[in-house]
Amino acid sequence: MPFTSLFTPPAINPPATDNRDTSEDAITRLTNAIHDADTIVVGAGAGMSTSAGYVYSGERFERYFSDFANTYGIGDMYSGGFAEYPDLNTYWAWWSRHIYINRYMAPPKNTYGLLRSLLDGHDYTVITTNVDHCFQRAGFPDDRLFCTQGDYGLFQSSRTGTSRTYGNERDVKRMLLAQGFAFAHMTADTADDWGELIAPDDAGGWAGIGMTIPDDLIPYCPDDGFPMASNLRCDDTFAEDETWHECAERYQSFLDTRRACETDGSRALFLDLGSGGNTPIIFKFPFMQWTSVNRNAIYASINLGEAVTAPQIADRSILIDADIDATLRNIASRR
């Protein structure tokens, strides 16, 4: 199976079967499926990080972006990422806040740590569309991860055709300091963990917070001189660097060597955690397709409001319409 098949719409009917179940029976079935699986392939989407507390709207948004909300009419962090700003100074003021609180600040809940403890001792791999580094923060080994859509912690050139990325932690912290923000554990070294970004309402108020950064902090690519951009797959400029390709090959090799996607292959569990509607071809549809091919496989989805499966595999699907964090805690309590 060529790797490109992972990003090709599979030959399976769109998800239609909706047997969502929050009952103890479904959770028992998933607990047993995890225990019995020879191979576990985890796919994690935005719902996983939302469950962990990386919420893009409401109180968390207001704590750090109420000035942008009032000035530009932005209603949440997601839409703010696509807003048009008057200059790069304002653009990076927004993005430095967005990156820091969703990449360098720990999520409020230990949802990813719970998942890691459930997978310990199992033969597993992870593919995720999340760009927030939560898997790495929770101690998942790098060689088990394939982060397909990028990393908030990396910059790249905004020019099409580039393939190099650059760590951005020091730059992001300097941008935030220039706006007047403070940190919970600030040190003289920008490479240290500075902890939580202090919300203006918890410090001196918004009067001292700016919405721009100085010209000398605007990042430019050292290779081509173009303005930097975040390493996010949002258009054809996305940089698939050397590490990305190594992870892609390792993920494909895992699937091939475990015979997870073959007829009468291994007892594979394809575990879908919070996949959204924006990128179903990354792992949601492939998981369903591979389950339909491998008669020994099970497809499981924990997804609040969106736990669905394809009709062809309804008898080998476990659908749990519930919060991911709460469900993982329930499963962990049964071990």
C-alpha positions in Angstrom: 0.0 0.0 0.0 1.7 3.3 -1.1 1.9 6.0 1.5 0.0 8.4 -0.7 -3.1 6.2 0.0 -3.3 7.7 3.5 -4.3 11.0 1.9 -6.6 9.7 -0.8 -10.3 9.4 -0.2 -11.0 5.7 0.4 -13.4 3.6 -1.5 -16.0 3.4 1.3 -19.3 5.0 1.8 -19.3 8.2 3.8 -20.0 7.8 7.5 -23.7 7.2 8.0 -24.3 4.7 10.8 -24.9 6.6 14.0 -25.1 4.1 16.9 -23.5 6.4 19.4 -23.5 4.9 22.8 -22.4 6.3 26.1 -23.5 3.2 28.0 -21.3 1.1 30.2 -21.5 -1.7 27.5 -19.7 0.4 24.9 -17.0 1.4 27.3 -16.6 -2.2 28.4 -16.2 -3.2 24.8 -13.5 -0.6 24.2 -11.7 -1.6 27.3 -11.6 -5.2 26.1 -10.6 -4.2 22.6 -7.6 -2.3 23.9 -6.6 -5.3 26.0 -7.0 -7.8 23.2 -5.5 -5.9 20.3 -2.3 -7.0 18.7 -1.8 -3.6 17.3 -3.4 -0.2 18.1 -3.4 2.7 15.7 -4.5 5.9 17.3 -5.8 8.9 15.4 -6.2 12.1 17.4 -8.0 15.2 16.2 -9.0 18.6 17.6 -11.6 17.0 19.9 -8.7 15.4 21.9 -7.1 18.7 22.7 -10.4 20.4 23.3 -11.2 17.7 25.9 -7.8 18.4 27.5 -8.7 22.0 27.9 -7.3 23.7 24.9 -10.5 25.5 24.2 -10.5 28.2 21.5 -13.5 30.2 22.6 -15.2 31.5 25.7 -13.3 32.5 28.8 -10.0 31.2 27.7 -10.2 33.3 24.5 -11.3 36.4 26.4 -8.4 36.1 28.9 -5.8 36.6 26.2 -7.5 38.2 23.2 -10.3 40.5 24.4 -8.4 43.5 22.8 -8.3 41.7 19.4 -12.0 40.8 19.9 -13.0 44.4 20.5 -10.8 45.9 17.8 -11.3 43.4 14.9 -14.6 41.6 15.9 -12.9 38.2 16.3 -15.0 35.7 18.2 -12.6 32.9 18.8 -9.0 31.7 18.3 -9.8 29.6 15.3 -11.3 32.5 13.3 -8.6 34.8 14.5 -6.0 32.5 12.7 -7.6 33.4 9.4 -8.3 37.1 10.1 -6.6 39.8 8.0 -4.4 42.1 10.0 -3.1 45.5 8.8 0.6 44.6 9.0 3.1 41.9 10.1 3.5 43.7 13.4 -0.1 43.0 14.3 -0.2 39.6 12.7 2.7 38.4 14.9 1.2 40.0 18.0 -1.8 37.7 17.5 0.1 34.6 16.5 2.6 34.9 19.3 -0.2 34.7 21.9 -2.0 32.0 20.0 1.2 29.9 19.7 2.3 30.3 23.3 -0.9 29.4 25.0 -1.7 26.5 22.7 1.9 25.1 22.5 4.1 26.2 25.3 1.6 26.3 28.1 0.5 22.9 29.5 -3.1 21.9 28.8 -5.4 22.2 31.9 -6.1 18.5 32.0 -3.9 15.3 31.8 -5.9 13.8 29.0 -2.8 12.9 26.9 -1.1 11.4 29.9 -4.2 9.2 30.5 -4.0 7.9 27.0 -0.3 7.2 27.3 -0.8 5.1 30.4 -3.6 3.1 28.7 -1.3 2.4 25.8 1.8 1.5 27.8 2.8 -2.1 27.1 0.9 -2.2 23.8 2.2 -2.1 20.2 0.9 1.2 19.0 1.4 4.2 16.8 -0.2 7.6 16.6 -1.2 9.8 13.8 -2.5 13.3 14.7 -3.7 16.4 13.0 -3.1 18.4 16.1 -0.2 20.8 16.1 0.0 21.6 19.8 2.8 19.2 21.0 0.5 17.6 23.6 1.6 14.1 22.8 5.3 15.0 23.3 4.6 16.9 26.5 2.8 13.8 27.9 5.9 11.7 27.3 4.9 9.8 24.1 8.1 8.7 22.3 8.8 10.6 19.1 9.2 7.4 17.1 5.5 6.6 17.7 4.2 9.9 16.5 3.3 11.3 13.1 2.1 14.9 13.3 0.8 15.4 9.8 -0.3 19.0 9.9 2.7 20.7 11.4 3.7 22.2 14.7 2.9 25.5 16.4 6.5 25.4 17.7 8.0 25.7 14.3 8.4 28.6 11.8 8.9 28.2 8.0 9.2 30.4 5.1 6.0 31.8 3.7 7.2 31.0 0.2 6.0 27.9 -1.6 8.4 25.1 -2.1 10.4 25.3 1.1 11.2 22.3 3.2 13.1 23.7 6.3 11.6 24.6 9.6 12.9 26.5 12.6 12.1 26.4 16.3 10.3 29.5 17.5 10.2 29.5 21.3 12.6 32.3 21.9 11.1 34.5 19.2 7.6 34.0 20.5 8.5 34.9 24.0 10.3 38.0 22.9 7.2 39.0 21.0 5.0 38.6 24.1 7.4 40.6 26.2 7.3 43.4 23.7 3.5 43.5 24.0 3.8 43.8 27.8 2.9 40.3 28.9 4.4 38.6 32.0 5.0 34.9 32.7 4.6 32.7 35.7 8.3 31.6 35.8 10.3 34.0 33.7 14.0 33.6 33.7 16.9 35.2 31.9 17.0 32.4 29.4 14.2 32.3 26.8 14.9 28.6 26.3 13.6 27.8 29.9 10.1 26.8 30.6 8.4 30.1 31.6 5.1 28.5 32.5 1.8 30.2 32.2 1.3 33.4 30.3 -0.2 35.8 32.8 -3.6 37.1 31.6 -3.8 41.0 31.7 -6.8 40.8 34.0 -4.7 38.9 36.5 -1.8 41.4 36.4 -2.0 45.2 35.7 -4.9 45.2 33.3 -5.0 45.7 29.6 -3.7 49.3 29.6 -0.1 48.1 29.3 -0.7 45.5 26.6 0.0 46.3 23.0 -1.4 44.7 19.9 1.8 45.0 17.8 5.4 44.0 18.0 8.5 46.1 16.9 9.8 45.7 13.4 13.0 44.1 14.6 11.0 41.1 16.0 9.2 40.3 12.8 10.7 36.9 11.7 12.2 36.4 8.3 13.5 33.2 6.8 17.3 33.0 6.8 17.2 31.0 3.6 15.2 33.2 1.2 14.5 36.4 3.1 10.7 35.9 2.9 8.5 36.6 6.0 8.2 33.5 8.2 4.9 31.7 8.7 3.8 29.1 11.2 4.4 25.5 10.2 0.7 24.7 9.6 -0.9 22.9 6.7 -3.3 25.5 5.6 -2.2 25.9 1.9 0.4 24.8 -0.6 3.2 26.6 1.2 3.3 24.0 4.0 6.9 22.7 4.6 7.3 19.0 4.9 10.7 18.9 6.5 13.1 16.0 6.9 11.5 15.0 10.3 8.0 15.0 8.7 9.1 12.6 6.0 10.9 10.3 8.5 7.7 10.2 10.6 5.5 9.5 7.6 7.7 6.6 6.5 7.8 5.2 10.0 4.0 5.3 10.3 3.6 3.5 6.9 6.1 0.9 7.9 4.2 0.3 11.2 1.0 -0.4 9.2 2.8 -2.6 6.7 4.8 -4.8 9.2 1.8 -5.3 11.5 -0.5 -6.2 8.6 -3.1 -3.9 10.2 -4.6 -3.0 6.8 -4.6 -6.4 5.1 -7.4 -9.0 4.7 -7.4 -11.3 7.7 -4.6 -9.2 9.2 -3.6 -8.6 12.8 -6.1 -7.9 15.5 -5.9 -4.2 15.0 -7.8 -1.5 16.9 -8.2 1.8 15.0 -8.9 4.3 17.7 -10.4 7.6 16.5 -10.2 10.3 19.2 -11.9 13.5 18.4 -11.5 13.7 14.6 -13.2 16.7 13.1 -14.9 17.4 9.8 -12.0 19.4 8.2 -9.6 16.6 7.5 -11.4 13.2 7.6 -9.1 11.8 4.8 -6.1 12.0 7.1 -7.2 9.1 9.4 -10.9 8.9 9.9 -11.8 7.6 6.5 -8.7 5.5 6.2 -9.4 3.9 9.6 -12.9 2.9 8.4 -11.5 1.6 5.1 -8.8 -0.5 6.7 -11.3 -1.9 9.2 -13.5 -3.0 6.3 -10.6 -4.7 4.6 -9.2 -6.4 7.8 -11.9 -8.6 9.2 -10.0 -8.9 12.4 -10.0 -5.1 13.0 -12.2 -2.9 15.1 -12.9 0.8 14.6 -13.6 2.8 17.7 -14.6 6.4 18.0 -14.8 8.6 21.1 -16.2 11.9 19.8 -18.7 14.1 21.6 -21.5 14.7 19.1 -19.6 13.2 16.1 -19.1 9.5 16.8 -20.2 7.8 13.5 -19.1 5.0 11.4 -19.6 3.5 7.9 -22.4 1.0 7.3 -20.0 -1.6 6.1 -18.3 -1.9 9.5 -21.2 -1.2 11.9 -20.9 -4.6 13.5 -17.2 -4.0 14.2 -17.5 -0.4 15.4 -17.6 1.0 18.9 -19.1 4.5 19.1 -19.0 6.5 22.3 -20.7 9.9 22.2 -19.0 11.4 25.3 -16.1 13.5 26.5 -12.7 11.9 25.7 -11.1 12.8 29.0 -14.0 11.4 31.0 -14.1 8.3 28.9 -10.4 7.6 29.2 -10.7 8.0 33.0 -13.5 5.5 33.0 -11.5 3.0 31.1 -8.4 3.6 33.3 -10.5 2.9 36.4 -11.3 -0.6 35.1 -7.7 -1.7 34.7 
